[in-house]
Amino acid sequence: MAWRTMKKYAIVFLNMLFFMQTSAQNRSEVWTLRQCIRYAVENNVKLKQIELSKESREVNLNTSRNSRLPAVSATIGQNIDMGRSPSKDGTIKDQSSANSNFYLQTSMPLFEGLKIKNEIKNIN
């Protein structure tokens, strides 16, 4: 049983060596110093983090600036009821009713203790 396990590991190991050798042969291209530097700059994790941080600051700045603008929300609703219900005189009647509603709300910050101004100042 141990022989079978070692045989499997040996086959896996030999396959890995074979594939590593063939992939290394396919990439036998020689790079110039300029290509190496370009590759390093394009794939530098630290530089990508700096770029993402800059984009995040820009989004936060735009969000802070736009928080001064008014906000508007609207809702429309419709209710339809059909069926039987007792009337005032005690008889049961077939009744249908429909109700509609519309809701509109606007809000705008007038003064929030200079919060927006300080957010914009801290982001810049």
N, C-alpha and C positions, 0 to 999 in steps of 0.2 A: 504494500500500500504506500509506503514512503517512496518507493522507486517511482511509482506513477506520479506522485506529487512533484518530485524532483524533475521528472521528465517534462511535465507541463511547464514548470518554471524555466527549464532550459530552452524549450521551444519558444516561449514568450520572450525570453532574453535575446535569443538569436534573431527573432523577427524584429525586435526593437533595434538591434544593431544594424540589420539590413536596411530598415527604413530610414534610420538616421544617416547612414552612409549615402543612400540614394538622394535624400533631400539635401545633404551637404554638397553633393556633386552638382545638383541643379542650381545651386546658388554660388557658383564659383566665380561670379562677376567681381571684378576689382573696382573699388570705389575710390574716387579722388577725395582729397581733403575737403573740398567744397561740398561734395555730396554727403560726406559724413557729418559735416557741421549742419547742413540743411536738415538732414534726417534727425539729428539730435535736437535741433530747435523745434522742429515740427512735432516731435513726440515727447517733448519735455513735460513731465507731469506738473512740475512747479509752475511753468509758464501757463499751462492750461488752467490751473487753479487760479492764477492771478487774473486771467481773462474772464473766467466765470465770476470771480469776485467783483470785477469791474462791471460786468453786465448786471449783477445782482444789485449793486449800488445804484446803477442807472434806473432799474425798475423801481427800487425803493424811492428814489428821488421823484420819478414821475408819479408814483402813487401818492406821495406827500403833496406834491403840487396840485394834483387833481382832487385831493380831498377838500379843497376850498370850493369846488364847484357844487352846485345844488344836486341833490339826489331825487329821482322821481320813481315812484312805483305805482302800478295800476293793477286792479283785479276786477274781473268780470265774472259773475256767477248767475246760474239759472237753476231754479227748482221747479219741478212739475210733480204735482200730486194728483193721482186719480184713484178713485175708489168710493166706497160707501162710508157714510158717517151719519151719526144722529143729528137731527136738526133741533132747533129750539122748541118746536112743538112736540117732540118725542118720536117723530117718524124717521125712518131711515131713508136717506136720499143718496142718489148717485151724484157725486160732486167731483169736479176737477178744478184744480187751481194751478196757476203758474206765477212764480215770483222771479223777478230779475233784480240784480243789484250791480252797481258799479262803484268802485272805490278808487280814488286817486289821492296820492299823498306825495308831498314834496317836502324836502328838508334841506337846510343849508346852514353850515356852521357860521355863527356871527362872531363869537369870541370864545375861545377855548383856552384861555390863559397863555397865549402865545405858543401853544403846543405845535401847531403846524409850522410856524416860522422857525422854531428851534429844531424841529425834525429836519427841515430843509438845510438849515445851517450845519447841523451835525453830519449830514450825508456828504455835503460838499467838503 
